[in-house]
Structures are given as C-alpha cells and as structure tokens.
Amino acid sequence: MKLLLDGMLTPAIARELRARGHDVEAVAGHPDREALSDPEVMAIARAEHRAVVTNNLRDYRPLHHEAIVPGGPGHFGMIFMPGGYRRTRADTGRIVAALGAKLALYPGERDLANGEAWL
C-alpha cells in the first residue's frame, strides 16, 4: 500500500517511512498541494493509488462513503486517526511505528481498497 498523508501530518513522517522503504507522500511541504480541498486530495490519492491518512473525520468520512457507494469512484483506503491522537513532534516516532504496522498489515496496493483502518 502507498500512503498520502493529509495536511495536518508533518512531512517528516513521510520521509521516515520512505527511509524504511515505503512509498509515502505528504500534502504538507508541497506548495502545489497544500491549498487543495479535501475532495481534491482524495482525487490525487485515487489517481496515485494511495490510501489517505487523516484525522479529519468530519470531512473524510463523508468522502469515504461517497466513494464506496455503488457507482462511486472507490478509493485505495483510508487510515483514520482519532481526534485525540497526539501529533506533536515528540509523537512522530509513534506515528511512524503505527503507520509502519499498517503498511505491514496491508502490503498490497488494493489490500485496503474501499476500506478503512484506524491508528
């Protein structure tokens, strides 16, 4: 599975996961992507065959459901972080480890397709 980290997640997480051999990109740190709407981020993730990692349940939960209804465009997975999941610099290692575990659990590109997982 490949990941696209939503804007609230630091690009340092993507760099660390790439250093471990995973295909991970971040919205943050890409000036052409930082101002995109959530539906546009979903479209990029779909086009690049990436699962989206976000804690923005309010916006992404409806996008998830719209994508998986019959006739919907589908997606390559959603990994949700609960609202209380800490995202400080000190938590980066914990987030990297948690995402690494998800990547190990879902190694194939379509293993989480149209599904969701939680950290």
Biopython code that builds the backbone (N, CA, C, O; Angstrom):
import numpy as np
from Bio.PDB.StructureBuilder import StructureBuilder

atoms = [
    (1, "MET", "N", (0.847, -1.169, 0.000)),
    (1, "MET", "CA", (0.000, 0.000, 0.000)),
    (1, "MET", "C", (0.898, 1.240, 0.000)),
    (1, "MET", "O", (1.962, 1.268, 0.618)),
    (2, "LYS", "N", (0.434, 2.244, -0.706)),
    (2, "LYS", "CA", (1.105, 3.534, -0.722)),
    (2, "LYS", "C", (0.230, 4.508, 0.054)),
    (2, "LYS", "O", (-0.991, 4.359, 0.093)),
    (3, "LEU", "N", (0.855, 5.506, 0.672)),
    (3, "LEU", "CA", (0.118, 6.447, 1.515)),
    (3, "LEU", "C", (0.256, 7.883, 1.035)),
    (3, "LEU", "O", (1.271, 8.271, 0.457)),
    (4, "LEU", "N", (-0.791, 8.662, 1.290)),
    (4, "LEU", "CA", (-0.758, 10.113, 1.148)),
    (4, "LEU", "C", (-1.192, 10.680, 2.488)),
    (4, "LEU", "O", (-2.330, 10.477, 2.911)),
    (5, "LEU", "N", (-0.292, 11.390, 3.160)),
    (5, "LEU", "CA", (-0.577, 11.978, 4.465)),
    (5, "LEU", "C", (-1.290, 13.307, 4.270)),
    (5, "LEU", "O", (-0.804, 14.173, 3.542)),
    (6, "ASP", "N", (-2.430, 13.472, 4.910)),
    (6, "ASP", "CA", (-3.193, 14.710, 4.828)),
    (6, "ASP", "C", (-2.381, 15.854, 5.439)),
    (6, "ASP", "O", (-1.371, 15.630, 6.106)),
    (7, "GLY", "N", (-2.835, 17.062, 5.201)),
    (7, "GLY", "CA", (-2.092, 18.268, 5.543)),
    (7, "GLY", "C", (-1.713, 18.463, 6.994)),
    (7, "GLY", "O", (-0.756, 19.184, 7.278)),
    (8, "MET", "N", (-2.432, 17.845, 7.931)),
    (8, "MET", "CA", (-2.100, 18.048, 9.343)),
    (8, "MET", "C", (-0.911, 17.203, 9.795)),
    (8, "MET", "O", (-0.438, 17.358, 10.921)),
    (9, "LEU", "N", (-0.424, 16.316, 8.933)),
    (9, "LEU", "CA", (0.694, 15.439, 9.298)),
    (9, "LEU", "C", (1.991, 15.955, 8.694)),
    (9, "LEU", "O", (2.049, 16.295, 7.512)),
    (10, "THR", "N", (3.016, 16.008, 9.510)),
    (10, "THR", "CA", (4.292, 16.549, 9.091)),
    (10, "THR", "C", (4.954, 15.697, 8.002)),
    (10, "THR", "O", (4.863, 14.470, 8.034)),
    (11, "PRO", "N", (5.612, 16.340, 7.049)),
    (11, "PRO", "CA", (6.338, 15.593, 6.026)),
    (11, "PRO", "C", (7.461, 14.726, 6.609)),
    (11, "PRO", "O", (7.944, 13.811, 5.941)),
    (12, "ALA", "N", (7.877, 15.007, 7.842)),
    (12, "ALA", "CA", (8.918, 14.192, 8.481)),
    (12, "ALA", "C", (8.456, 12.737, 8.616)),
    (12, "ALA", "O", (9.274, 11.819, 8.552)),
    (13, "ILE", "N", (7.163, 12.528, 8.800)),
    (13, "ILE", "CA", (6.634, 11.167, 8.885)),
    (13, "ILE", "C", (6.823, 10.470, 7.544)),
    (13, "ILE", "O", (7.265, 9.322, 7.497)),
    (14, "ALA", "N", (6.494, 11.152, 6.466)),
    (14, "ALA", "CA", (6.669, 10.571, 5.127)),
    (14, "ALA", "C", (8.142, 10.277, 4.859)),
    (14, "ALA", "O", (8.477, 9.215, 4.334)),
    (15, "ARG", "N", (9.024, 11.211, 5.217)),
    (15, "ARG", "CA", (10.465, 10.990, 4.993)),
    (15, "ARG", "C", (10.954, 9.758, 5.740)),
    (15, "ARG", "O", (11.700, 8.950, 5.188)),
    (16, "GLU", "N", (10.538, 9.610, 6.990)),
    (16, "GLU", "CA", (10.983, 8.471, 7.789)),
    (16, "GLU", "C", (10.457, 7.155, 7.215)),
    (16, "GLU", "O", (11.182, 6.162, 7.162)),
    (17, "LEU", "N", (9.215, 7.152, 6.793)),
    (17, "LEU", "CA", (8.659, 5.930, 6.205)),
    (17, "LEU", "C", (9.312, 5.606, 4.864)),
    (17, "LEU", "O", (9.524, 4.435, 4.548)),
    (18, "ARG", "N", (9.632, 6.631, 4.071)),
    (18, "ARG", "CA", (10.359, 6.386, 2.815)),
    (18, "ARG", "C", (11.735, 5.814, 3.099)),
    (18, "ARG", "O", (12.203, 4.934, 2.378)),
    (19, "ALA", "N", (12.391, 6.308, 4.149)),
    (19, "ALA", "CA", (13.709, 5.786, 4.522)),
    (19, "ALA", "C", (13.628, 4.309, 4.892)),
    (19, "ALA", "O", (14.622, 3.587, 4.807)),
    (20, "ARG", "N", (12.446, 3.865, 5.300)),
    (20, "ARG", "CA", (12.224, 2.458, 5.652)),
    (20, "ARG", "C", (11.712, 1.649, 4.462)),
    (20, "ARG", "O", (11.340, 0.484, 4.605)),
    (21, "GLY", "N", (11.699, 2.280, 3.283)),
    (21, "GLY", "CA", (11.343, 1.560, 2.065)),
    (21, "GLY", "C", (9.894, 1.646, 1.628)),
    (21, "GLY", "O", (9.485, 0.916, 0.726)),
    (22, "HIS", "N", (9.102, 2.523, 2.245)),
    (22, "HIS", "CA", (7.690, 2.648, 1.899)),
    (22, "HIS", "C", (7.463, 3.825, 0.961)),
    (22, "HIS", "O", (8.211, 4.802, 0.983)),
    (23, "ASP", "N", (6.439, 3.723, 0.148)),
    (23, "ASP", "CA", (6.072, 4.781, -0.793)),
    (23, "ASP", "C", (5.036, 5.673, -0.106)),
    (23, "ASP", "O", (3.844, 5.369, -0.103)),
    (24, "VAL", "N", (5.506, 6.767, 0.471)),
    (24, "VAL", "CA", (4.651, 7.670, 1.251)),
    (24, "VAL", "C", (4.934, 9.109, 0.841)),
    (24, "VAL", "O", (6.088, 9.531, 0.766)),
    (25, "GLU", "N", (3.873, 9.849, 0.579)),
    (25, "GLU", "CA", (3.962, 11.272, 0.268)),
    (25, "GLU", "C", (3.128, 12.039, 1.277)),
    (25, "GLU", "O", (2.226, 11.481, 1.902)),
    (26, "ALA", "N", (3.432, 13.323, 1.433)),
    (26, "ALA", "CA", (2.685, 14.187, 2.343)),
    (26, "ALA", "C", (2.151, 15.391, 1.571)),
    (26, "ALA", "O", (2.816, 15.917, 0.678)),
    (27, "VAL", "N", (0.958, 15.812, 1.925)),
    (27, "VAL", "CA", (0.401, 17.036, 1.345)),
    (27, "VAL", "C", (1.208, 18.233, 1.848)),
    (27, "VAL", "O", (1.575, 19.112, 1.069)),
    (28, "ALA", "N", (1.481, 18.259, 3.154)),
    (28, "ALA", "CA", (2.273, 19.351, 3.734)),
    (28, "ALA", "C", (3.675, 19.327, 3.130)),
    (28, "ALA", "O", (4.271, 18.267, 2.941)),
    (29, "GLY", "N", (4.177, 20.501, 2.839)),
    (29, "GLY", "CA", (5.513, 20.593, 2.262)),
    (29, "GLY", "C", (5.509, 20.622, 0.745)),
    (29, "GLY", "O", (6.556, 20.827, 0.131)),
    (30, "HIS", "N", (4.347, 20.420, 0.127)),
    (30, "HIS", "CA", (4.200, 20.518, -1.332)),
    (30, "HIS", "C", (3.332, 21.739, -1.615)),
    (30, "HIS", "O", (2.108, 21.651, -1.516)),
    (31, "PRO", "N", (3.932, 22.877, -1.965)),
    (31, "PRO", "CA", (3.152, 24.098, -2.152)),
    (31, "PRO", "C", (1.977, 23.936, -3.114)),
    (31, "PRO", "O", (0.943, 24.577, -2.926)),
    (32, "ASP", "N", (2.111, 23.099, -4.134)),
    (32, "ASP", "CA", (1.026, 22.924, -5.094)),
    (32, "ASP", "C", (-0.113, 22.071, -4.535)),
    (32, "ASP", "O", (-1.190, 22.019, -5.130)),
    (33, "ARG", "N", (0.107, 21.405, -3.403)),
    (33, "ARG", "CA", (-0.923, 20.552, -2.815)),
    (33, "ARG", "C", (-1.497, 21.094, -1.509)),
    (33, "ARG", "O", (-2.597, 20.706, -1.116)),
    (34, "GLU", "N", (-0.783, 21.968, -0.840)),
    (34, "GLU", "CA", (-1.200, 22.428, 0.490)),
    (34, "GLU", "C", (-2.542, 23.155, 0.487)),
    (34, "GLU", "O", (-3.264, 23.105, 1.483)),
    (35, "ALA", "N", (-2.889, 23.821, -0.596)),
    (35, "ALA", "CA", (-4.131, 24.595, -0.644)),
    (35, "ALA", "C", (-5.294, 23.802, -1.235)),
    (35, "ALA", "O", (-6.379, 24.354, -1.414)),
    (36, "LEU", "N", (-5.095, 22.539, -1.538)),
    (36, "LEU", "CA", (-6.143, 21.747, -2.160)),
    (36, "LEU", "C", (-7.263, 21.427, -1.173)),
    (36, "LEU", "O", (-7.032, 21.293, 0.029)),
    (37, "SER", "N", (-8.453, 21.310, -1.690)),
    (37, "SER", "CA", (-9.597, 20.904, -0.876)),
    (37, "SER", "C", (-9.490, 19.406, -0.577)),
    (37, "SER", "O", (-8.718, 18.687, -1.211)),
    (38, "ASP", "N", (-10.269, 18.958, 0.386)),
    (38, "ASP", "CA", (-10.261, 17.535, 0.729)),
    (38, "ASP", "C", (-10.677, 16.662, -0.450)),
    (38, "ASP", "O", (-10.041, 15.632, -0.673)),
    (39, "PRO", "N", (-11.714, 17.018, -1.221)),
    (39, "PRO", "CA", (-12.039, 16.208, -2.396)),
    (39, "PRO", "C", (-10.891, 16.162, -3.419)),
    (39, "PRO", "O", (-10.682, 15.144, -4.079)),
    (40, "GLU", "N", (-10.158, 17.264, -3.541)),
    (40, "GLU", "CA", (-9.010, 17.268, -4.458)),
    (40, "GLU", "C", (-7.889, 16.366, -3.950)),
    (40, "GLU", "O", (-7.234, 15.687, -4.741)),
    (41, "VAL", "N", (-7.663, 16.353, -2.635)),
    (41, "VAL", "CA", (-6.662, 15.451, -2.060)),
    (41, "VAL", "C", (-7.082, 14.003, -2.312)),
    (41, "VAL", "O", (-6.251, 13.170, -2.673)),
    (42, "MET", "N", (-8.372, 13.701, -2.123)),
    (42, "MET", "CA", (-8.873, 12.351, -2.402)),
    (42, "MET", "C", (-8.650, 11.981, -3.861)),
    (42, "MET", "O", (-8.275, 10.849, -4.165)),
    (43, "ALA", "N", (-8.877, 12.925, -4.762)),
    (43, "ALA", "CA", (-8.691, 12.649, -6.193)),
    (43, "ALA", "C", (-7.225, 12.341, -6.500)),
    (43, "ALA", "O", (-6.931, 11.448, -7.295)),
    (44, "ILE", "N", (-6.309, 13.075, -5.874)),
    (44, "ILE", "CA", (-4.878, 12.796, -6.071)),
    (44, "ILE", "C", (-4.539, 11.422, -5.525)),
    (44, "ILE", "O", (-3.837, 10.648, -6.176)),
    (45, "ALA", "N", (-5.031, 11.116, -4.338)),
    (45, "ALA", "CA", (-4.769, 9.803, -3.750)),
    (45, "ALA", "C", (-5.291, 8.698, -4.668)),
    (45, "ALA", "O", (-4.613, 7.694, -4.881)),
    (46, "ARG", "N", (-6.480, 8.882, -5.202)),
    (46, "ARG", "CA", (-7.064, 7.887, -6.103)),
    (46, "ARG", "C", (-6.201, 7.743, -7.365)),
    (46, "ARG", "O", (-5.900, 6.627, -7.788)),
    (47, "ALA", "N", (-5.811, 8.860, -7.955)),
    (47, "ALA", "CA", (-5.014, 8.826, -9.181)),
    (47, "ALA", "C", (-3.653, 8.173, -8.961)),
    (47, "ALA", "O", (-3.131, 7.504, -9.852)),
    (48, "GLU", "N", (-3.075, 8.370, -7.766)),
    (48, "GLU", "CA", (-1.761, 7.810, -7.455)),
    (48, "GLU", "C", (-1.854, 6.454, -6.741)),
    (48, "GLU", "O", (-0.838, 5.891, -6.332)),
    (49, "HIS", "N", (-3.060, 5.946, -6.598)),
    (49, "HIS", "CA", (-3.306, 4.648, -5.934)),
    (49, "HIS", "C", (-2.774, 4.646, -4.511)),
    (49, "HIS", "O", (-2.085, 3.712, -4.100)),
    (50, "ARG", "N", (-3.094, 5.696, -3.758)),
    (50, "ARG", "CA", (-2.644, 5.850, -2.380)),
    (50, "ARG", "C", (-3.817, 5.844, -1.408)),
    (50, "ARG", "O", (-4.900, 6.332, -1.728)),
    (51, "ALA", "N", (-3.598, 5.298, -0.240)),
    (51, "ALA", "CA", (-4.543, 5.422, 0.862)),
    (51, "ALA", "C", (-4.271, 6.761, 1.547)),
    (51, "ALA", "O", (-3.119, 7.179, 1.668)),
    (52, "VAL", "N", (-5.323, 7.424, 1.988)),
    (52, "VAL", "CA", (-5.201, 8.706, 2.678)),
    (52, "VAL", "C", (-5.108, 8.457, 4.180)),
    (52, "VAL", "O", (-5.857, 7.651, 4.732)),
    (53, "VAL", "N", (-4.182, 9.157, 4.836)),
    (53, "VAL", "CA", (-4.051, 9.115, 6.290)),
    (53, "VAL", "C", (-4.477, 10.487, 6.809)),
    (53, "VAL", "O", (-3.912, 11.506, 6.412)),
    (54, "THR", "N", (-5.472, 10.515, 7.696)),
    (54, "THR", "CA", (-6.002, 11.790, 8.176)),
    (54, "THR", "C", (-6.645, 11.643, 9.546)),
    (54, "THR", "O", (-7.031, 10.546, 9.951)),
    (55, "ASN", "N", (-6.754, 12.751, 10.248)),
    (55, "ASN", "CA", (-7.579, 12.760, 11.453)),
    (55, "ASN", "C", (-8.809, 13.643, 11.237)),
    (55, "ASN", "O", (-9.547, 13.933, 12.178)),
    (56, "ASN", "N", (-9.017, 14.057, 10.020)),
    (56, "ASN", "CA", (-10.140, 14.916, 9.650)),
    (56, "ASN", "C", (-11.356, 14.049, 9.311)),
    (56, "ASN", "O", (-11.768, 13.949, 8.155)),
    (57, "LEU", "N", (-11.905, 13.440, 10.334)),
    (57, "LEU", "CA", (-13.046, 12.555, 10.132)),
    (57, "LEU", "C", (-14.275, 13.299, 9.627)),
    (57, "LEU", "O", (-15.045, 12.769, 8.826)),
    (58, "ARG", "N", (-14.452, 14.513, 10.093)),
    (58, "ARG", "CA", (-15.643, 15.293, 9.728)),
    (58, "ARG", "C", (-15.775, 15.438, 8.212)),
    (58, "ARG", "O", (-16.882, 15.369, 7.678)),
    (59, "ASP", "N", (-14.656, 15.638, 7.520)),
    (59, "ASP", "CA", (-14.702, 15.818, 6.065)),
    (59, "ASP", "C", (-14.445, 14.525, 5.297)),
    (59, "ASP", "O", (-15.056, 14.296, 4.253)),
    (60, "TYR", "N", (-13.560, 13.690, 5.795)),
    (60, "TYR", "CA", (-13.179, 12.497, 5.030)),
    (60, "TYR", "C", (-14.139, 11.325, 5.203)),
    (60, "TYR", "O", (-14.235, 10.491, 4.303)),
    (61, "ARG", "N", (-14.846, 11.229, 6.313)),
    (61, "ARG", "CA", (-15.834, 10.150, 6.468)),
    (61, "ARG", "C", (-16.885, 10.231, 5.363)),
    (61, "ARG", "O", (-17.166, 9.216, 4.726)),
    (62, "PRO", "N", (-17.481, 11.416, 5.111)),
    (62, "PRO", "CA", (-18.443, 11.507, 4.000)),
    (62, "PRO", "C", (-17.796, 11.211, 2.635)),
    (62, "PRO", "O", (-18.419, 10.581, 1.781)),
    (63, "LEU", "N", (-16.557, 11.661, 2.431)),
    (63, "LEU", "CA", (-15.879, 11.375, 1.162)),
    (63, "LEU", "C", (-15.669, 9.870, 0.994)),
    (63, "LEU", "O", (-15.812, 9.332, -0.104)),
    (64, "HIS", "N", (-15.330, 9.201, 2.094)),
    (64, "HIS", "CA", (-15.164, 7.742, 2.072)),
    (64, "HIS", "C", (-16.474, 7.091, 1.634)),
    (64, "HIS", "O", (-16.481, 6.248, 0.737)),
    (65, "HIS", "N", (-17.570, 7.475, 2.259)),
    (65, "HIS", "CA", (-18.865, 6.863, 1.938)),
    (65, "HIS", "C", (-19.314, 7.182, 0.518)),
    (65, "HIS", "O", (-19.861, 6.313, -0.161)),
    (66, "GLU", "N", (-19.094, 8.409, 0.058)),
    (66, "GLU", "CA", (-19.452, 8.772, -1.315)),
    (66, "GLU", "C", (-18.667, 7.936, -2.327)),
    (66, "GLU", "O", (-19.190, 7.570, -3.380)),
    (67, "ALA", "N", (-17.418, 7.640, -2.001)),
    (67, "ALA", "CA", (-16.566, 6.898, -2.927)),
    (67, "ALA", "C", (-16.956, 5.426, -3.037)),
    (67, "ALA", "O", (-16.751, 4.812, -4.084)),
    (68, "ILE", "N", (-17.516, 4.851, -1.967)),
    (68, "ILE", "CA", (-17.755, 3.409, -1.981)),
    (68, "ILE", "C", (-19.197, 3.012, -2.269)),
    (68, "ILE", "O", (-19.499, 1.821, -2.334)),
    (69, "VAL", "N", (-20.091, 3.975, -2.443)),
    (69, "VAL", "CA", (-21.463, 3.617, -2.803)),
    (69, "VAL", "C", (-21.453, 2.999, -4.204)),
    (69, "VAL", "O", (-20.544, 3.273, -4.988)),
    (70, "PRO", "N", (-22.445, 2.175, -4.527)),
    (70, "PRO", "CA", (-22.488, 1.605, -5.879)),
    (70, "PRO", "C", (-22.393, 2.700, -6.937)),
    (70, "PRO", "O", (-23.133, 3.682, -6.898)),
    (71, "GLY", "N", (-21.501, 2.523, -7.854)),
    (71, "GLY", "CA", (-21.258, 3.518, -8.899)),
    (71, "GLY", "C", (-20.273, 4.595, -8.505)),
    (71, "GLY", "O", (-19.906, 5.429, -9.332)),
    (72, "GLY", "N", (-19.833, 4.592, -7.239)),
    (72, "GLY", "CA", (-18.853, 5.581, -6.779)),
    (72, "GLY", "C", (-17.475, 5.279, -7.345)),
    (72, "GLY", "O", (-17.235, 4.185, -7.854)),
    (73, "PRO", "N", (-16.570, 6.245, -7.256)),
    (73, "PRO", "CA", (-15.244, 6.068, -7.848)),
    (73, "PRO", "C", (-14.314, 5.141, -7.066)),
    (73, "PRO", "O", (-13.276, 4.723, -7.580)),
    (74, "GLY", "N", (-14.684, 4.821, -5.827)),
    (74, "GLY", "CA", (-13.815, 3.985, -4.996)),
    (74, "GLY", "C", (-12.595, 4.754, -4.530)),
    (74, "GLY", "O", (-12.410, 5.924, -4.864)),
    (75, "HIS", "N", (-11.767, 4.077, -3.753)),
    (75, "HIS", "CA", (-10.506, 4.654, -3.304)),
    (75, "HIS", "C", (-9.583, 3.523, -2.875)),
    (75, "HIS", "O", (-9.986, 2.360, -2.853)),
    (76, "PHE", "N", (-8.369, 3.860, -2.540)),
    (76, "PHE", "CA", (-7.356, 2.858, -2.202)),
    (76, "PHE", "C", (-7.147, 2.729, -0.698)),
    (76, "PHE", "O", (-6.141, 2.180, -0.248)),
    (77, "GLY", "N", (-8.104, 3.238, 0.077)),
    (77, "GLY", "CA", (-8.063, 3.070, 1.518)),
    (77, "GLY", "C", (-8.015, 4.384, 2.259)),
    (77, "GLY", "O", (-7.566, 5.410, 1.748)),
    (78, "MET", "N", (-8.503, 4.309, 3.501)),
    (78, "MET", "CA", (-8.464, 5.450, 4.409)),
    (78, "MET", "C", (-7.913, 4.939, 5.737)),
    (78, "MET", "O", (-8.344, 3.904, 6.244)),
    (79, "ILE", "N", (-6.972, 5.666, 6.280)),
    (79, "ILE", "CA", (-6.478, 5.374, 7.628)),
    (79, "ILE", "C", (-6.803, 6.591, 8.472)),
    (79, "ILE", "O", (-6.266, 7.680, 8.272)),
    (80, "PHE", "N", (-7.703, 6.371, 9.422)),
    (80, "PHE", "CA", (-8.168, 7.457, 10.284)),
    (80, "PHE", "C", (-7.406, 7.452, 11.601)),
    (80, "PHE", "O", (-7.104, 6.401, 12.166)),
    (81, "MET", "N", (-7.109, 8.647, 12.068)),
    (81, "MET", "CA", (-6.509, 8.855, 13.380)),
    (81, "MET", "C", (-7.583, 9.477, 14.263)),
    (81, "MET", "O", (-8.169, 10.488, 13.878)),
    (82, "PRO", "N", (-7.857, 8.916, 15.421)),
    (82, "PRO", "CA", (-8.845, 9.544, 16.313)),
    (82, "PRO", "C", (-8.446, 10.982, 16.634)),
    (82, "PRO", "O", (-7.263, 11.321, 16.633)),
    (83, "GLY", "N", (-9.433, 11.815, 16.905)),
    (83, "GLY", "CA", (-9.180, 13.221, 17.189)),
    (83, "GLY", "C", (-8.193, 13.459, 18.319)),
    (83, "GLY", "O", (-7.446, 14.437, 18.287)),
    (84, "GLY", "N", (-8.177, 12.599, 19.301)),
    (84, "GLY", "CA", (-7.272, 12.755, 20.432)),
    (84, "GLY", "C", (-5.881, 12.188, 20.209)),
    (84, "GLY", "O", (-5.040, 12.234, 21.107)),
    (85, "TYR", "N", (-5.627, 11.651, 19.015)),
    (85, "TYR", "CA", (-4.314, 11.070, 18.713)),
    (85, "TYR", "C", (-3.296, 12.207, 18.607)),
    (85, "TYR", "O", (-3.409, 13.073, 17.740)),
    (86, "ARG", "N", (-2.320, 12.193, 19.484)),
    (86, "ARG", "CA", (-1.349, 13.293, 19.537)),
    (86, "ARG", "C", (-0.475, 13.304, 18.284)),
    (86, "ARG", "O", (-0.051, 12.262, 17.785)),
    (87, "ARG", "N", (-0.214, 14.549, 17.783)),
    (87, "ARG", "CA", (0.581, 14.723, 16.576)),
    (87, "ARG", "C", (1.721, 15.714, 16.785)),
    (87, "ARG", "O", (2.100, 16.415, 15.846)),
    (88, "THR", "N", (2.271, 15.786, 17.980)),
    (88, "THR", "CA", (3.378, 16.700, 18.223)),
    (88, "THR", "C", (4.663, 16.116, 17.640)),
    (88, "THR", "O", (4.703, 14.949, 17.251)),
    (89, "ARG", "N", (5.687, 16.917, 17.586)),
    (89, "ARG", "CA", (6.986, 16.452, 17.097)),
    (89, "ARG", "C", (7.462, 15.244, 17.896)),
    (89, "ARG", "O", (8.049, 14.317, 17.337)),
    (90, "ALA", "N", (7.211, 15.254, 19.194)),
    (90, "ALA", "CA", (7.623, 14.138, 20.044)),
    (90, "ALA", "C", (6.862, 12.857, 19.711)),
    (90, "ALA", "O", (7.324, 11.764, 20.041)),
    (91, "ASP", "N", (5.714, 12.973, 19.068)),
    (91, "ASP", "CA", (4.901, 11.807, 18.719)),
    (91, "ASP", "C", (5.229, 11.244, 17.336)),
    (91, "ASP", "O", (4.664, 10.223, 16.945)),
    (92, "THR", "N", (6.113, 11.874, 16.600)),
    (92, "THR", "CA", (6.416, 11.446, 15.239)),
    (92, "THR", "C", (6.848, 9.986, 15.184)),
    (92, "THR", "O", (6.381, 9.236, 14.327)),
    (93, "GLY", "N", (7.723, 9.580, 16.076)),
    (93, "GLY", "CA", (8.196, 8.183, 16.081)),
    (93, "GLY", "C", (7.064, 7.200, 16.312)),
    (93, "GLY", "O", (7.030, 6.136, 15.694)),
    (94, "ARG", "N", (6.143, 7.544, 17.191)),
    (94, "ARG", "CA", (4.997, 6.675, 17.475)),
    (94, "ARG", "C", (4.083, 6.578, 16.258)),
    (94, "ARG", "O", (3.558, 5.505, 15.961)),
    (95, "ILE", "N", (3.893, 7.681, 15.558)),
    (95, "ILE", "CA", (3.052, 7.683, 14.360)),
    (95, "ILE", "C", (3.723, 6.870, 13.259)),
    (95, "ILE", "O", (3.066, 6.088, 12.572)),
    (96, "VAL", "N", (5.025, 7.055, 13.094)),
    (96, "VAL", "CA", (5.764, 6.282, 12.092)),
    (96, "VAL", "C", (5.628, 4.788, 12.376)),
    (96, "VAL", "O", (5.382, 4.000, 11.463)),
    (97, "ALA", "N", (5.787, 4.399, 13.636)),
    (97, "ALA", "CA", (5.674, 2.981, 14.005)),
    (97, "ALA", "C", (4.262, 2.456, 13.727)),
    (97, "ALA", "O", (4.104, 1.354, 13.203)),
    (98, "ALA", "N", (3.238, 3.239, 14.076)),
    (98, "ALA", "CA", (1.854, 2.812, 13.861)),
    (98, "ALA", "C", (1.547, 2.674, 12.371)),
    (98, "ALA", "O", (0.892, 1.720, 11.953)),
    (99, "LEU", "N", (2.022, 3.627, 11.575)),
    (99, "LEU", "CA", (1.786, 3.536, 10.134)),
    (99, "LEU", "C", (2.609, 2.399, 9.526)),
    (99, "LEU", "O", (2.149, 1.720, 8.609)),
    (100, "GLY", "N", (3.810, 2.194, 10.030)),
    (100, "GLY", "CA", (4.618, 1.060, 9.570)),
    (100, "GLY", "C", (3.902, -0.254, 9.806)),
    (100, "GLY", "O", (3.954, -1.150, 8.964)),
    (101, "ALA", "N", (3.236, -0.378, 10.942)),
    (101, "ALA", "CA", (2.468, -1.596, 11.242)),
    (101, "ALA", "C", (1.297, -1.749, 10.266)),
    (101, "ALA", "O", (1.006, -2.861, 9.826)),
    (102, "LYS", "N", (0.632, -0.663, 9.929)),
    (102, "LYS", "CA", (-0.464, -0.724, 8.957)),
    (102, "LYS", "C", (0.057, -1.104, 7.578)),
    (102, "LYS", "O", (-0.575, -1.882, 6.863)),
    (103, "LEU", "N", (1.208, -0.557, 7.209)),
    (103, "LEU", "CA", (1.801, -0.897, 5.916)),
    (103, "LEU", "C", (2.180, -2.371, 5.854)),
    (103, "LEU", "O", (2.069, -2.995, 4.799)),
    (104, "ALA", "N", (2.622, -2.927, 6.965)),
    (104, "ALA", "CA", (2.944, -4.355, 7.013)),
    (104, "ALA", "C", (1.674, -5.200, 6.944)),
    (104, "ALA", "O", (1.675, -6.275, 6.344)),
    (105, "LEU", "N", (0.607, -4.726, 7.545)),
    (105, "LEU", "CA", (-0.662, -5.449, 7.563)),
    (105, "LEU", "C", (-1.347, -5.424, 6.196)),
    (105, "LEU", "O", (-2.032, -6.375, 5.820)),
    (106, "TYR", "N", (-1.157, -4.339, 5.465)),
    (106, "TYR", "CA", (-1.774, -4.162, 4.149)),
    (106, "TYR", "C", (-0.686, -3.891, 3.101)),
    (106, "TYR", "O", (-0.578, -2.764, 2.617)),
    (107, "PRO", "N", (0.110, -4.881, 2.747)),
    (107, "PRO", "CA", (1.247, -4.618, 1.852)),
    (107, "PRO", "C", (0.853, -4.371, 0.393)),
    (107, "PRO", "O", (1.551, -3.653, -0.322)),
    (108, "GLY", "N", (-0.261, -4.962, -0.052)),
    (108, "GLY", "CA", (-0.653, -4.819, -1.448)),
    (108, "GLY", "C", (-1.384, -3.527, -1.726)),
    (108, "GLY", "O", (-2.040, -2.967, -0.848)),
    (109, "GLU", "N", (-1.268, -3.064, -2.941)),
    (109, "GLU", "CA", (-1.874, -1.794, -3.340)),
    (109, "GLU", "C", (-3.379, -1.760, -3.104)),
    (109, "GLU", "O", (-3.922, -0.706, -2.774)),
    (110, "ARG", "N", (-4.052, -2.870, -3.262)),
    (110, "ARG", "CA", (-5.511, -2.900, -3.124)),
    (110, "ARG", "C", (-5.976, -3.552, -1.824)),
    (110, "ARG", "O", (-7.170, -3.794, -1.651)),
    (111, "ASP", "N", (-5.050, -3.840, -0.911)),
    (111, "ASP", "CA", (-5.402, -4.544, 0.321)),
    (111, "ASP", "C", (-6.393, -3.777, 1.197)),
    (111, "ASP", "O", (-7.163, -4.395, 1.933)),
    (112, "LEU", "N", (-6.388, -2.480, 1.135)),
    (112, "LEU", "CA", (-7.320, -1.670, 1.922)),
    (112, "LEU", "C", (-8.297, -0.912, 1.022)),
    (112, "LEU", "O", (-9.012, -0.025, 1.488)),
    (113, "ALA", "N", (-8.328, -1.257, -0.258)),
    (113, "ALA", "CA", (-9.181, -0.553, -1.216)),
    (113, "ALA", "C", (-10.623, -0.507, -0.740)),
    (113, "ALA", "O", (-11.193, -1.529, -0.359)),
    (114, "ASN", "N", (-11.206, 0.676, -0.764)),
    (114, "ASN", "CA", (-12.584, 0.945, -0.358)),
    (114, "ASN", "C", (-12.844, 0.631, 1.114)),
    (114, "ASN", "O", (-13.997, 0.580, 1.543)),
    (115, "GLY", "N", (-11.786, 0.422, 1.882)),
    (115, "GLY", "CA", (-11.919, 0.131, 3.302)),
    (115, "GLY", "C", (-11.291, 1.208, 4.147)),
    (115, "GLY", "O", (-10.759, 2.201, 3.649)),
    (116, "GLU", "N", (-11.370, 0.981, 5.440)),
    (116, "GLU", "CA", (-10.780, 1.930, 6.369)),
    (116, "GLU", "C", (-10.082, 1.170, 7.490)),
    (116, "GLU", "O", (-10.438, 0.038, 7.817)),
    (117, "ALA", "N", (-9.094, 1.816, 8.059)),
    (117, "ALA", "CA", (-8.373, 1.304, 9.224)),
    (117, "ALA", "C", (-8.177, 2.483, 10.157)),
    (117, "ALA", "O", (-8.298, 3.642, 9.760)),
    (118, "TRP", "N", (-7.874, 2.166, 11.395)),
    (118, "TRP", "CA", (-7.688, 3.193, 12.434)),
    (118, "TRP", "C", (-6.344, 3.018, 13.098)),
    (118, "TRP", "O", (-5.878, 1.895, 13.292)),
    (119, "LEU", "N", (-5.712, 4.140, 13.452)),
    (119, "LEU", "CA", (-4.492, 4.074, 14.260)),
    (119, "LEU", "C", (-4.896, 4.047, 15.720)),
    (119, "LEU", "O", (-4.036, 3.992, 16.599)),
]
sb = StructureBuilder()
sb.init_structure("model")
sb.init_model(0)
sb.init_chain("A")
sb.init_seg("    ")
for serial, (resi, resn, name, xyz) in enumerate(atoms, 1):
    if name == "N":
        sb.init_residue(resn, " ", resi, " ")
    sb.init_atom(name, np.array(xyz, "f"), 0.0, 1.0, " ", f" {name:<3s}", serial, name[0])
structure = sb.get_structure()
